[in-house]
Amino acid sequence: MIEALRREWARSSTGRWFVRLTSREQWLVRTFVAVAAFALAYLLVIQPIVDYRHAQVERWRSEAGGVAWIEANREQAASLDATTGAADESTRLSTINAAAEALDVPLRSIRPEASGGFSVRIEGQEFNAVLAWIAILNDRYGLQVANAQIDFHSAGRVDAQFTVI
């Protein structure tokens, strides 16, 4: 098989050109092809592996720093969690009301749930204002809407029921 490939290569125009070269020129061509093959292998195989390894090492260092920060602040977080409770519930209730008032989105009803969240009912309000209210609760205050039921009320207006946690 290898002999057949050599014969085919010798019959090709490149093979005939190579055979006419002097031995020194043939050595230079072989050296150039070897260097080019090595460079191509490096660029296509070795360099991506090295880049991937560096990226993974940096990712690991970043995550290790995050874990160290969490462990260092564990006691502080536990003490904050222990002091929040009823005060936290009233703070969240005030936050929900204040955000709604700031955007002129009157809340039809708001009541605590057993899960620790609040059930909030909105009727006949502008859809964009309701979305802005949800965005402020999430982005500014860290409150999340766990469940939402939004119904059409009239053009651009909605009725909605949310569970805010």
C-alpha beads as a LAMMPS data file, in Angstrom:
LAMMPS data file: protein, C-alpha beads

165 atoms
164 bonds

1 atom types
1 bond types

-500.0 500.0 xlo xhi
-500.0 500.0 ylo yhi
-500.0 500.0 zlo zhi

Masses

1 110.0

Atoms # bond

1 1 1 0.000 0.000 0.000
2 1 1 2.748 2.466 0.931
3 1 1 4.632 1.480 -2.189
4 1 1 1.540 2.188 -4.293
5 1 1 1.233 5.645 -2.724
6 1 1 4.905 6.354 -3.501
7 1 1 4.411 5.326 -7.129
8 1 1 1.340 7.549 -7.450
9 1 1 3.174 10.442 -5.860
10 1 1 6.184 9.938 -8.183
11 1 1 3.831 10.090 -11.218
12 1 1 2.215 13.339 -10.041
13 1 1 3.494 16.737 -11.177
14 1 1 4.653 17.521 -7.631
15 1 1 6.517 14.217 -7.425
16 1 1 8.240 14.784 -10.790
17 1 1 9.209 18.302 -9.662
18 1 1 10.609 16.982 -6.369
19 1 1 12.693 14.251 -8.072
20 1 1 14.348 16.851 -10.353
21 1 1 15.583 18.821 -7.311
22 1 1 19.119 18.400 -6.000
23 1 1 19.547 16.480 -2.756
24 1 1 20.147 19.716 -0.856
25 1 1 16.946 21.254 -2.276
26 1 1 15.029 18.075 -1.432
27 1 1 16.340 18.295 2.153
28 1 1 15.196 21.946 2.354
29 1 1 11.723 21.077 1.020
30 1 1 11.391 18.159 3.476
31 1 1 12.500 20.397 6.341
32 1 1 10.038 23.104 5.327
33 1 1 7.174 20.582 5.076
34 1 1 8.068 19.127 8.494
35 1 1 8.184 22.582 10.105
36 1 1 4.904 23.580 8.436
37 1 1 3.248 20.332 9.579
38 1 1 4.469 20.890 13.144
39 1 1 3.240 24.503 13.131
40 1 1 -0.138 23.439 11.782
41 1 1 -0.449 20.681 14.383
42 1 1 0.495 23.137 17.108
43 1 1 -2.049 25.728 15.980
44 1 1 -4.877 23.240 15.446
45 1 1 -4.315 20.811 18.327
46 1 1 -1.875 21.889 21.008
47 1 1 -2.704 25.613 21.302
48 1 1 -6.476 25.075 21.777
49 1 1 -5.739 22.525 24.506
50 1 1 -3.381 24.934 26.264
51 1 1 -5.917 27.788 25.969
52 1 1 -8.689 25.568 27.356
53 1 1 -6.496 24.547 30.287
54 1 1 -5.674 28.170 31.124
55 1 1 -9.361 29.107 30.983
56 1 1 -10.269 26.218 33.290
57 1 1 -7.520 27.126 35.767
58 1 1 -8.802 30.726 35.881
59 1 1 -12.377 29.489 36.321
60 1 1 -11.284 27.223 39.166
61 1 1 -9.402 30.092 40.863
62 1 1 -12.438 32.333 40.557
63 1 1 -14.768 29.712 42.001
64 1 1 -12.314 28.877 44.770
65 1 1 -12.256 32.564 45.715
66 1 1 -16.056 32.585 45.795
67 1 1 -16.127 29.542 48.051
68 1 1 -13.554 31.134 50.353
69 1 1 -15.674 34.292 50.568
70 1 1 -18.797 32.271 51.359
71 1 1 -16.990 30.338 54.091
72 1 1 -15.522 33.540 55.539
73 1 1 -18.948 35.193 55.706
74 1 1 -20.973 32.176 56.797
75 1 1 -21.289 33.299 60.427
76 1 1 -22.330 36.821 59.454
77 1 1 -25.008 35.471 57.118
78 1 1 -26.275 33.090 59.801
79 1 1 -26.541 35.917 62.341
80 1 1 -28.432 38.096 59.847
81 1 1 -30.767 35.225 59.062
82 1 1 -31.444 34.653 62.750
83 1 1 -32.319 38.310 63.382
84 1 1 -34.707 38.586 60.447
85 1 1 -38.143 37.092 60.810
86 1 1 -41.247 39.114 61.526
87 1 1 -39.257 42.270 60.831
88 1 1 -38.247 40.837 57.480
89 1 1 -41.890 40.127 56.622
90 1 1 -42.993 43.671 57.413
91 1 1 -40.027 45.074 55.500
92 1 1 -40.914 43.046 52.425
93 1 1 -44.557 44.103 52.731
94 1 1 -43.522 47.767 52.939
95 1 1 -41.159 47.319 49.999
96 1 1 -43.873 45.776 47.823
97 1 1 -46.280 48.611 48.666
98 1 1 -43.690 51.370 48.233
99 1 1 -42.571 50.074 44.834
100 1 1 -46.190 49.892 43.671
101 1 1 -46.923 53.429 44.906
102 1 1 -43.792 54.787 43.228
103 1 1 -45.027 53.515 39.863
104 1 1 -48.673 54.422 40.534
105 1 1 -49.740 50.780 40.431
106 1 1 -52.425 50.368 43.102
107 1 1 -52.523 46.920 44.656
108 1 1 -56.025 45.485 44.964
109 1 1 -54.966 43.138 47.750
110 1 1 -51.844 41.815 49.400
111 1 1 -51.754 39.042 51.968
112 1 1 -49.055 36.857 53.517
113 1 1 -48.832 33.217 52.514
114 1 1 -47.792 30.237 54.618
115 1 1 -44.736 29.752 52.393
116 1 1 -43.351 33.106 53.565
117 1 1 -44.229 35.030 50.430
118 1 1 -47.063 37.409 49.639
119 1 1 -50.042 36.998 47.355
120 1 1 -50.567 40.242 45.453
121 1 1 -53.630 41.076 43.329
122 1 1 -53.618 43.867 40.727
123 1 1 -56.653 44.840 38.643
124 1 1 -56.988 46.974 35.529
125 1 1 -53.431 48.309 35.494
126 1 1 -51.183 49.156 32.543
127 1 1 -49.185 46.114 31.504
128 1 1 -45.910 48.062 31.136
129 1 1 -46.296 49.573 34.616
130 1 1 -46.881 46.122 36.103
131 1 1 -43.733 44.818 34.374
132 1 1 -41.747 47.823 35.628
133 1 1 -43.009 47.132 39.170
134 1 1 -41.867 43.492 38.927
135 1 1 -38.480 44.608 37.568
136 1 1 -37.979 47.058 40.453
137 1 1 -38.910 44.409 43.015
138 1 1 -36.380 42.046 41.496
139 1 1 -33.530 44.372 40.522
140 1 1 -33.610 46.885 43.364
141 1 1 -34.946 44.838 46.278
142 1 1 -34.103 41.233 45.381
143 1 1 -37.714 40.066 45.610
144 1 1 -38.867 37.531 43.051
145 1 1 -42.172 36.633 41.501
146 1 1 -42.529 32.903 42.060
147 1 1 -45.903 32.565 40.385
148 1 1 -47.804 34.865 38.065
149 1 1 -51.222 34.774 36.481
150 1 1 -51.834 37.657 34.112
151 1 1 -55.195 38.120 32.382
152 1 1 -56.322 40.595 29.750
153 1 1 -58.462 43.387 31.176
154 1 1 -58.696 45.877 28.311
155 1 1 -56.384 47.350 25.677
156 1 1 -52.965 47.659 27.356
157 1 1 -54.353 46.808 30.786
158 1 1 -54.222 43.593 32.785
159 1 1 -55.513 41.861 35.876
160 1 1 -52.798 39.909 37.665
161 1 1 -52.184 37.637 40.626
162 1 1 -48.575 37.252 41.822
163 1 1 -46.761 35.334 44.497
164 1 1 -43.831 37.482 45.605
165 1 1 -41.028 35.872 47.637

Bonds

1 1 1 2
2 1 2 3
3 1 3 4
4 1 4 5
5 1 5 6
6 1 6 7
7 1 7 8
8 1 8 9
9 1 9 10
10 1 10 11
11 1 11 12
12 1 12 13
13 1 13 14
14 1 14 15
15 1 15 16
16 1 16 17
17 1 17 18
18 1 18 19
19 1 19 20
20 1 20 21
21 1 21 22
22 1 22 23
23 1 23 24
24 1 24 25
25 1 25 26
26 1 26 27
27 1 27 28
28 1 28 29
29 1 29 30
30 1 30 31
31 1 31 32
32 1 32 33
33 1 33 34
34 1 34 35
35 1 35 36
36 1 36 37
37 1 37 38
38 1 38 39
39 1 39 40
40 1 40 41
41 1 41 42
42 1 42 43
43 1 43 44
44 1 44 45
45 1 45 46
46 1 46 47
47 1 47 48
48 1 48 49
49 1 49 50
50 1 50 51
51 1 51 52
52 1 52 53
53 1 53 54
54 1 54 55
55 1 55 56
56 1 56 57
57 1 57 58
58 1 58 59
59 1 59 60
60 1 60 61
61 1 61 62
62 1 62 63
63 1 63 64
64 1 64 65
65 1 65 66
66 1 66 67
67 1 67 68
68 1 68 69
69 1 69 70
70 1 70 71
71 1 71 72
72 1 72 73
73 1 73 74
74 1 74 75
75 1 75 76
76 1 76 77
77 1 77 78
78 1 78 79
79 1 79 80
80 1 80 81
81 1 81 82
82 1 82 83
83 1 83 84
84 1 84 85
85 1 85 86
86 1 86 87
87 1 87 88
88 1 88 89
89 1 89 90
90 1 90 91
91 1 91 92
92 1 92 93
93 1 93 94
94 1 94 95
95 1 95 96
96 1 96 97
97 1 97 98
98 1 98 99
99 1 99 100
100 1 100 101
101 1 101 102
102 1 102 103
103 1 103 104
104 1 104 105
105 1 105 106
106 1 106 107
107 1 107 108
108 1 108 109
109 1 109 110
110 1 110 111
111 1 111 112
112 1 112 113
113 1 113 114
114 1 114 115
115 1 115 116
116 1 116 117
117 1 117 118
118 1 118 119
119 1 119 120
120 1 120 121
121 1 121 122
122 1 122 123
123 1 123 124
124 1 124 125
125 1 125 126
126 1 126 127
127 1 127 128
128 1 128 129
129 1 129 130
130 1 130 131
131 1 131 132
132 1 132 133
133 1 133 134
134 1 134 135
135 1 135 136
136 1 136 137
137 1 137 138
138 1 138 139
139 1 139 140
140 1 140 141
141 1 141 142
142 1 142 143
143 1 143 144
144 1 144 145
145 1 145 146
146 1 146 147
147 1 147 148
148 1 148 149
149 1 149 150
150 1 150 151
151 1 151 152
152 1 152 153
153 1 153 154
154 1 154 155
155 1 155 156
156 1 156 157
157 1 157 158
158 1 158 159
159 1 159 160
160 1 160 161
161 1 161 162
162 1 162 163
163 1 163 164
164 1 164 165
